[in-house]
Amino acid sequence: MHKISRVLLACLILFSACKKDEPVIDCDTDSNVENPCLIDGCENFIQKLYENPVIVTFVKDSVQKKAPCFNPKNSNEFAFIDIDHSNGQKSLKVFEISSRSQRLIVSNQGIIGQPDWGSNGWILFVSDDYSLWKIRENGLNLQRLDSVSGYQHATWNHDGTKILGNFAPANKPTSEALSIILDSAGNHIDTLLGKNLFFADWDESNQIIGLESYPSFEYLQWGNFNIDDWKKLDSPLEGKGQILDAKWKNSSEFVFSRSNVGLYTQNTEGSETKVQNGCDSKSYAFLSYSMESNKIVAEVIQRRHEGQSVISVIEKSIIVQLDPDGCNEKILLQ
């Protein structure tokens, strides 16, 4: 049960001190003179490691900052997952950008995936036993919303009255997971027939965009949950890396990350623009977009390698802020 999704989530869930703003080293693996913000300085090294008779292991850096999500009513702060592997602590925190301060929301919940901050003041998240929870943005009133575990991701709609969850019952493989609509108390409203949407997002008009989980995690679908009219978004990048997250910018444009390839914007007509490069030493994962500030906060997975006959690939997740065109990227948490 959940084997494939656990593999994907393990790749995404790779994170407490703040440092001065500093630029992230960007990768120019695909030079684009039309975007001056694609800066050289990145390495694709993993495939080369396997060409030699060595042992390669992947390990996590002890501190990880992951899965940011803007407060929809205040673009000066976002929720994120703070992981310290040295003591097993995994916490949901809020970071205030202007003061660079943090506050704890809840600890020891084993959160997976990305939390979602609703306009109703509740933060939604899934725990590592696949249960669905919500908690007030002040850290009070933690509530479990399901009676049967099996959730892998969940997100609020724009006004905080509905939840879209990806749910796989215990007796079903993850490939048969359902996309279901719940009310704010966790009661079932509807099921999106034939949909298995991972890391989905709503816009103001109840359009939903999400990663179609099977068979390849490589394409997005979008549509309105009230209308059975779903569209696949074609991409020339299919076959070049899994999509890791997608978020609406407006009702016709969204931003998405593709593993080890980069960060992109695309409109619903299919026009696609690369805004930042990705590669083995730097890839974008979970994203959040604020319409108020016109900024993106993103989890960036940095990788480095060390050793000779036994090589360790060390992964560290940090959180950056950048413009939707890929410019002005800076580190917020690492």
C-alpha positions as CSV (number, residue, x, y, z in Angstrom):
1,M,0.0,0.0,0.0
2,H,1.3,3.5,-0.9
3,K,4.6,2.1,-2.1
4,I,4.9,4.3,-5.2
5,S,3.6,7.4,-3.4
6,R,6.0,6.8,-0.5
7,V,8.9,6.7,-2.9
8,L,7.8,10.0,-4.5
9,L,7.2,11.6,-1.1
10,A,10.5,10.4,0.1
11,C,12.1,12.2,-2.8
12,L,10.2,15.4,-1.9
13,I,10.5,15.2,1.9
14,L,14.3,15.4,2.2
15,F,15.2,20.5,6.6
16,S,17.0,26.1,12.6
17,A,18.9,28.9,11.9
18,C,18.4,31.9,9.5
19,K,21.3,33.5,7.6
20,K,21.6,36.7,5.7
21,D,19.8,36.9,2.4
22,E,22.1,35.5,-0.3
23,P,21.6,34.4,-3.8
24,V,21.1,30.7,-4.6
25,I,23.6,29.3,-7.1
26,D,21.6,28.9,-10.2
27,C,22.1,26.3,-13.0
28,D,22.6,27.2,-16.6
29,T,22.3,23.8,-18.0
30,D,20.0,25.1,-20.7
31,S,21.1,28.6,-21.6
32,N,18.4,31.1,-22.5
33,V,19.5,34.6,-23.5
34,E,16.0,35.8,-23.2
35,N,16.0,35.3,-19.4
36,P,19.1,37.0,-17.9
37,C,18.2,35.4,-14.5
38,L,19.3,31.9,-15.6
39,I,22.8,32.1,-14.0
40,D,25.6,29.7,-14.6
41,G,27.0,27.5,-11.8
42,C,25.3,24.1,-11.5
43,E,26.4,20.5,-11.8
44,N,24.8,17.3,-13.2
45,F,26.9,14.6,-11.5
46,I,24.7,11.7,-10.4
47,Q,24.7,9.7,-13.6
48,K,28.5,10.1,-13.9
49,L,28.9,8.6,-10.4
50,Y,27.3,5.3,-11.6
51,E,29.7,5.1,-14.5
52,N,32.5,4.2,-12.1
53,P,32.9,1.1,-9.9
54,V,31.8,2.8,-6.7
55,I,29.1,2.5,-4.1
56,V,26.7,5.5,-4.1
57,T,24.5,6.3,-1.1
58,F,22.0,9.1,-0.6
59,V,21.8,10.7,2.8
60,K,19.9,13.7,4.2
61,D,21.6,16.6,5.8
62,S,20.6,16.8,9.5
63,V,18.5,20.0,9.1
64,Q,15.9,20.5,6.4
65,K,13.5,23.4,5.7
66,K,10.7,22.2,3.5
67,A,7.4,22.7,1.8
68,P,6.6,26.4,2.2
69,C,3.0,27.7,1.9
70,F,2.1,31.4,2.0
71,N,-0.5,32.8,4.4
72,P,-3.2,33.8,1.8
73,K,-4.0,36.9,3.8
74,N,-0.5,38.0,4.6
75,S,2.3,37.6,2.1
76,N,4.9,38.5,4.8
77,E,4.7,35.0,6.3
78,F,4.5,31.4,5.3
79,A,4.2,28.0,7.0
80,F,6.9,25.4,6.5
81,I,8.1,22.0,7.8
82,D,11.2,22.1,9.9
83,I,13.1,18.8,10.2
84,D,16.0,18.0,12.5
85,H,17.2,14.5,11.8
86,S,19.7,14.6,14.6
87,N,16.9,14.4,17.2
88,G,14.0,13.2,15.1
89,Q,12.0,16.4,15.5
90,K,9.6,17.4,12.7
91,S,7.6,20.6,13.3
92,L,5.2,22.9,11.5
93,K,6.3,26.5,11.9
94,V,5.6,29.9,10.5
95,F,8.3,32.2,9.2
96,E,7.9,36.0,9.1
97,I,9.9,37.4,6.2
98,S,10.4,41.0,7.3
99,S,11.6,40.1,10.8
100,R,13.1,36.8,9.9
101,S,11.4,35.3,13.0
102,Q,9.8,31.9,13.4
103,R,7.0,30.6,15.6
104,L,6.0,27.0,16.3
105,I,2.5,25.8,15.2
106,V,2.8,22.1,16.2
107,S,5.5,19.6,16.7
108,N,5.9,15.8,16.6
109,Q,3.1,15.3,14.0
110,G,5.3,13.6,11.4
111,I,4.0,15.8,8.6
112,I,4.4,14.7,5.0
113,G,4.0,16.6,1.8
114,Q,3.1,20.3,1.9
115,P,0.8,22.0,4.4
116,D,-1.9,24.3,3.1
117,W,-2.9,27.6,4.8
118,G,-6.5,28.4,4.2
119,S,-8.2,31.8,4.0
120,N,-10.3,30.6,6.9
121,G,-7.3,30.7,9.3
122,W,-6.8,26.9,9.4
123,I,-3.7,25.1,8.3
124,L,-4.3,21.7,6.7
125,F,-1.7,18.9,6.7
126,V,-1.3,15.1,6.4
127,S,0.6,13.2,9.0
128,D,3.0,10.3,8.3
129,D,0.3,7.8,9.1
130,Y,-1.8,9.3,6.2
131,S,-4.3,11.0,8.5
132,L,-5.8,14.4,7.7
133,W,-5.5,17.2,10.2
134,K,-6.2,20.9,10.6
135,I,-4.9,23.4,13.2
136,R,-5.6,27.1,13.7
137,E,-2.9,29.5,12.5
138,N,-2.2,30.4,16.1
139,G,-1.3,26.8,16.9
140,L,-4.5,26.0,18.8
141,N,-7.4,23.5,18.3
142,L,-5.6,20.7,16.5
143,Q,-8.3,18.5,14.9
144,R,-8.3,15.2,13.0
145,L,-10.7,15.3,10.1
146,D,-10.8,11.7,9.0
147,S,-11.8,8.5,10.7
148,V,-9.9,6.3,8.2
149,S,-6.3,7.1,7.2
150,G,-5.3,7.0,3.6
151,Y,-4.7,10.7,2.7
152,Q,-1.6,11.6,0.8
153,H,-2.3,15.3,0.1
154,A,-5.0,17.8,0.8
155,T,-5.6,21.5,-0.1
156,W,-8.2,24.2,0.7
157,N,-10.3,25.9,-2.0
158,H,-10.0,29.7,-2.3
159,D,-12.6,30.6,0.4
160,G,-11.7,27.8,2.8
161,T,-15.1,26.0,2.6
162,K,-13.9,22.9,0.8
163,I,-11.0,20.5,0.8
164,L,-9.6,18.5,-2.1
165,G,-7.9,15.3,-0.9
166,N,-6.0,12.5,-2.6
167,F,-7.2,9.4,-0.8
168,A,-6.3,5.7,-1.2
169,P,-8.3,3.3,1.0
170,A,-6.3,0.7,2.9
171,N,-7.5,-2.2,0.6
172,K,-6.6,-0.4,-2.6
173,P,-3.2,0.3,-4.3
174,T,-2.1,3.9,-4.6
175,S,-2.7,3.7,-8.3
176,E,-6.4,3.6,-7.5
177,A,-6.4,6.6,-5.2
178,L,-9.4,8.9,-5.4
179,S,-9.7,12.7,-5.6
180,I,-12.5,13.6,-3.2
181,I,-14.1,16.8,-2.1
182,L,-14.8,17.4,1.6
183,D,-16.4,20.2,3.6
184,S,-14.3,22.1,6.1
185,A,-15.2,19.6,8.8
186,G,-14.0,16.7,6.7
187,N,-17.4,15.4,5.6
188,H,-17.5,13.9,2.1
189,I,-19.2,16.0,-0.6
190,D,-18.2,14.5,-3.9
191,T,-15.7,12.3,-5.7
192,L,-14.0,13.4,-8.9
193,L,-14.6,10.3,-11.0
194,G,-11.5,8.9,-12.7
195,K,-9.2,11.5,-11.1
196,N,-6.1,10.7,-9.1
197,L,-4.7,14.2,-8.6
198,F,-1.6,14.7,-6.6
199,F,-0.5,18.0,-5.1
200,A,-3.5,19.8,-6.5
201,D,-4.3,23.6,-6.2
202,W,-7.5,25.6,-6.5
203,D,-8.0,29.1,-8.0
204,E,-10.6,31.7,-7.2
205,S,-13.2,30.2,-9.6
206,N,-12.8,26.7,-8.3
207,Q,-10.6,25.5,-11.1
208,I,-8.3,22.8,-9.9
209,I,-4.9,22.0,-11.3
210,G,-3.0,18.8,-10.2
211,L,-0.4,16.3,-11.1
212,E,-2.0,13.2,-12.6
213,S,-0.3,10.6,-10.5
214,Y,-0.3,7.6,-12.8
215,P,1.3,6.3,-14.7
216,S,4.2,8.7,-14.9
217,F,3.9,11.8,-12.7
218,E,4.8,13.8,-15.8
219,Y,1.7,15.7,-16.8
220,L,-0.9,18.1,-15.3
221,Q,-4.6,18.2,-15.6
222,W,-6.9,21.1,-14.9
223,G,-10.7,21.6,-14.7
224,N,-13.6,22.8,-12.6
225,F,-14.8,20.3,-10.0
226,N,-18.4,21.3,-10.8
227,I,-18.0,20.5,-14.5
228,D,-16.7,17.2,-15.8
229,D,-14.5,18.8,-18.4
230,W,-10.8,18.1,-17.6
231,K,-7.9,18.9,-19.9
232,K,-4.4,17.5,-20.1
233,L,-1.7,20.1,-20.4
234,D,0.7,19.0,-23.0
235,S,4.4,19.7,-22.4
236,P,7.4,19.3,-24.6
237,L,9.2,18.2,-21.4
238,E,7.3,15.0,-20.9
239,G,9.9,12.2,-20.3
240,K,12.4,14.7,-18.9
241,G,11.6,14.4,-15.2
242,Q,8.7,14.2,-12.8
243,I,6.6,17.2,-12.1
244,L,6.8,17.9,-8.3
245,D,4.3,20.7,-7.7
246,A,2.1,23.2,-9.5
247,K,0.3,26.4,-8.3
248,W,-2.0,28.8,-10.0
249,K,-0.9,32.4,-10.5
250,N,-4.3,33.4,-11.9
251,S,-7.1,31.6,-13.7
252,S,-5.1,31.1,-16.9
253,E,-1.5,30.8,-15.8
254,F,0.4,28.6,-13.3
255,V,3.9,27.9,-12.1
256,F,5.3,24.4,-11.8
257,S,8.5,22.5,-10.8
258,R,10.0,19.6,-12.7
259,S,12.7,17.5,-11.0
260,N,16.2,18.3,-12.0
261,V,15.0,20.3,-15.0
262,G,13.8,23.6,-13.6
263,L,11.0,26.0,-12.7
264,Y,8.4,27.0,-15.3
265,T,5.4,29.1,-15.9
266,Q,2.7,27.9,-18.4
267,N,-0.7,29.1,-19.4
268,T,-3.8,26.9,-20.0
269,E,-3.3,27.2,-23.8
270,G,0.0,25.4,-23.4
271,S,2.6,28.2,-23.8
272,E,5.5,27.3,-21.5
273,T,8.4,29.5,-20.2
274,K,11.4,28.4,-18.3
275,V,12.1,30.8,-15.4
276,Q,14.9,29.0,-13.6
277,N,17.2,26.0,-14.3
278,G,17.4,22.9,-12.3
279,C,19.9,20.0,-12.2
280,D,21.4,17.4,-9.8
281,S,23.0,20.0,-7.5
282,K,19.8,22.2,-7.3
283,S,16.2,21.3,-8.0
284,Y,12.9,23.0,-7.1
285,A,10.2,21.0,-5.2
286,F,7.2,22.4,-3.4
287,L,6.0,25.9,-4.3
288,S,3.7,28.6,-3.1
289,Y,2.7,31.8,-5.0
290,S,1.3,35.0,-3.4
291,M,-0.8,37.2,-5.7
292,E,-0.5,40.0,-3.1
293,S,3.3,40.3,-3.3
294,N,3.7,38.6,-6.7
295,K,6.4,36.4,-5.2
296,I,7.1,32.7,-5.1
297,V,8.5,30.8,-2.1
298,A,10.0,27.4,-3.0
299,E,11.7,24.5,-1.5
300,V,15.1,24.0,-3.2
301,I,16.9,20.7,-2.8
302,Q,20.6,21.1,-2.9
303,R,22.9,18.1,-3.5
304,R,26.6,17.6,-3.1
305,H,28.8,14.5,-3.1
306,E,31.8,13.5,-1.2
307,G,34.0,10.4,-0.9
308,Q,35.8,8.2,-3.4
309,S,35.2,4.4,-3.4
310,V,32.1,5.0,-1.3
311,I,30.4,8.2,-2.4
312,S,27.7,9.9,-0.4
313,V,25.2,12.2,-2.1
314,I,24.0,14.6,0.6
315,E,20.7,16.3,0.1
316,K,19.6,19.5,1.9
317,S,16.3,21.3,1.5
318,I,16.2,25.1,1.9
319,I,13.6,27.7,1.2
320,V,14.0,30.6,-1.3
321,Q,12.0,33.5,-2.5
322,L,12.0,34.7,-6.1
323,D,9.9,36.6,-8.7
324,P,7.7,34.7,-11.1
325,D,10.2,35.4,-13.9
326,G,13.0,33.7,-11.9
327,C,14.8,36.9,-10.9
328,N,15.8,38.2,-7.4
329,E,16.1,34.8,-5.9
330,K,17.3,34.8,-2.3
331,I,17.6,32.3,0.5
332,L,15.2,32.7,3.4
333,L,15.7,29.6,5.4
334,Q,18.5,27.0,5.4
